[in-house]
């Protein structure tokens, strides 16, 4: 886990994140292609009608269905410039970050800079 500081503000576009357990099945949609920093994200529809972008490496895909091979929470964090975060892991251009409040979610890595200390 490394410490980062937000260098750009980011507002989460998904207030009701989708959460999956290993073994859950989703309908797989299109691949995200709008930003070259964010590759290997797949749009998925869950059985509860919630939708989210999911890292394709979290899914075992066959035709238009995916089975989660690990737990996944699509929660994205809103961050302000100068805010400090700890990043647990980096996946496809996003960091799974933790605020000092204990809130955990995904933040685009292009909004963060690793602390030099």
The 8 nearest C-alpha neighbors of each residue, nearest first, counted from 0:
[[1, 87, 86, 85, 2, 88, 96, 97],
 [2, 0, 85, 86, 3, 87, 113, 114],
 [1, 3, 85, 114, 84, 113, 86, 0],
 [4, 2, 113, 114, 84, 112, 83, 85],
 [3, 5, 83, 112, 111, 82, 81, 84],
 [4, 6, 111, 80, 81, 82, 7, 110],
 [5, 7, 80, 111, 110, 81, 4, 112],
 [8, 6, 110, 80, 5, 9, 79, 111],
 [7, 9, 79, 80, 78, 110, 5, 10],
 [8, 10, 77, 78, 7, 11, 79, 110],
 [11, 9, 77, 12, 78, 8, 76, 75],
 [10, 12, 77, 75, 13, 76, 9, 14],
 [13, 11, 10, 14, 75, 77, 9, 15],
 [12, 14, 11, 15, 16, 75, 74, 51],
 [13, 15, 16, 12, 11, 74, 75, 76],
 [16, 14, 13, 17, 74, 49, 73, 12],
 [17, 15, 74, 73, 13, 14, 18, 72],
 [16, 18, 73, 49, 72, 51, 50, 15],
 [19, 17, 72, 71, 73, 16, 20, 70],
 [20, 18, 71, 70, 23, 72, 17, 21],
 [19, 21, 70, 23, 22, 69, 71, 67],
 [20, 22, 69, 67, 70, 68, 23, 19],
 [21, 23, 67, 66, 20, 68, 24, 69],
 [24, 22, 67, 66, 20, 21, 19, 25],
 [23, 25, 66, 65, 22, 67, 64, 26],
 [26, 24, 45, 65, 44, 64, 43, 27],
 [25, 27, 64, 44, 43, 63, 65, 28],
 [28, 26, 43, 63, 64, 65, 25, 42],
 [29, 27, 42, 43, 41, 26, 30, 63],
 [28, 30, 42, 41, 31, 27, 43, 40],
 [29, 31, 41, 40, 32, 42, 28, 39],
 [32, 30, 40, 33, 41, 29, 38, 39],
 [31, 33, 34, 30, 35, 38, 37, 40],
 [32, 34, 31, 35, 37, 38, 36, 30],
 [35, 33, 36, 37, 32, 38, 31, 92],
 [36, 34, 37, 38, 33, 32, 92, 31],
 [37, 35, 34, 92, 38, 91, 109, 108],
 [38, 36, 92, 35, 34, 91, 39, 40],
 [37, 39, 40, 91, 36, 35, 31, 32],
 [38, 40, 55, 54, 91, 41, 37, 30],
 [39, 41, 54, 53, 31, 55, 38, 30],
 [42, 40, 30, 53, 52, 55, 29, 31],
 [43, 41, 52, 28, 29, 51, 27, 53],
 [44, 42, 27, 26, 51, 50, 28, 25],
 [43, 45, 50, 26, 25, 49, 48, 27],
 [46, 44, 25, 47, 48, 49, 50, 43],
 [45, 47, 48, 44, 25, 49, 24, 26],
 [46, 48, 45, 49, 44, 50, 17, 25],
 [49, 47, 45, 46, 44, 50, 17, 43],
 [50, 48, 45, 47, 17, 44, 51, 46],
 [49, 51, 44, 43, 45, 48, 17, 42],
 [52, 50, 43, 42, 53, 17, 73, 44],
 [51, 53, 42, 41, 40, 43, 54, 50],
 [52, 54, 41, 40, 55, 51, 42, 43],
 [55, 53, 40, 56, 57, 39, 41, 52],
 [54, 56, 57, 58, 39, 40, 41, 53],
 [55, 57, 58, 54, 59, 39, 68, 53],
 [58, 56, 55, 68, 54, 67, 69, 59],
 [59, 57, 67, 66, 56, 55, 65, 68],
 [58, 60, 66, 65, 67, 68, 61, 57],
 [61, 59, 65, 58, 64, 62, 66, 63],
 [60, 62, 64, 63, 65, 59, 66, 27],
 [61, 63, 64, 60, 65, 27, 26, 28],
 [64, 62, 27, 26, 61, 65, 28, 60],
 [65, 63, 26, 27, 61, 25, 62, 60],
 [64, 66, 60, 25, 59, 58, 24, 27],
 [65, 67, 24, 59, 58, 22, 23, 68],
 [68, 66, 58, 21, 22, 69, 23, 57],
 [67, 69, 21, 57, 58, 22, 66, 59],
 [70, 68, 21, 67, 57, 71, 20, 22],
 [69, 71, 20, 21, 19, 67, 72, 68],
 [72, 70, 19, 18, 73, 69, 20, 57],
 [71, 73, 18, 74, 17, 19, 16, 70],
 [74, 72, 16, 17, 18, 75, 71, 51],
 [75, 73, 104, 16, 72, 105, 76, 17],
 [76, 74, 105, 104, 11, 106, 73, 77],
 [77, 75, 104, 11, 105, 106, 78, 74],
 [76, 78, 10, 11, 9, 75, 79, 8],
 [79, 77, 9, 8, 76, 82, 10, 5],
 [78, 80, 8, 82, 81, 5, 9, 7],
 [81, 79, 5, 6, 8, 7, 82, 78],
 [82, 80, 5, 4, 79, 6, 83, 7],
 [81, 83, 5, 4, 79, 80, 78, 84],
 [84, 82, 4, 3, 81, 5, 98, 2],
 [85, 83, 98, 3, 97, 2, 96, 4],
 [84, 86, 2, 97, 96, 1, 3, 0],
 [87, 85, 96, 1, 0, 95, 88, 94],
 [86, 88, 0, 95, 96, 85, 1, 94],
 [89, 87, 95, 94, 86, 90, 0, 96],
 [88, 90, 94, 93, 95, 92, 91, 87],
 [91, 89, 93, 92, 94, 88, 54, 95],
 [92, 90, 37, 93, 38, 39, 89, 54],
 [91, 93, 37, 108, 36, 90, 107, 89],
 [94, 92, 107, 108, 90, 106, 89, 91],
 [95, 93, 89, 106, 105, 96, 88, 86],
 [94, 96, 105, 88, 104, 87, 86, 89],
 [97, 95, 86, 85, 104, 94, 103, 105],
 [96, 98, 103, 85, 84, 102, 101, 86],
 [97, 99, 84, 100, 101, 102, 103, 96],
 [98, 100, 101, 97, 84, 83, 102, 85],
 [101, 99, 98, 102, 97, 103, 84, 83],
 [100, 102, 98, 99, 97, 103, 96, 84],
 [103, 101, 98, 100, 97, 104, 99, 76],
 [104, 102, 97, 96, 101, 98, 95, 76],
 [105, 103, 75, 74, 76, 95, 96, 97],
 [104, 106, 75, 95, 94, 76, 96, 93],
 [105, 107, 94, 93, 76, 75, 108, 96],
 [108, 106, 93, 109, 110, 92, 94, 105],
 [107, 109, 93, 111, 110, 92, 94, 106],
 [108, 110, 107, 111, 92, 112, 7, 93],
 [111, 109, 7, 108, 6, 5, 107, 8],
 [112, 110, 5, 108, 6, 109, 4, 3],
 [111, 113, 3, 4, 114, 5, 6, 110],
 [114, 112, 3, 2, 115, 4, 111, 1],
 [115, 113, 3, 116, 2, 112, 4, 1],
 [114, 116, 113, 2, 3, 112, 1, 4],
 [115, 114, 2, 113, 1, 3, 4, 112]]
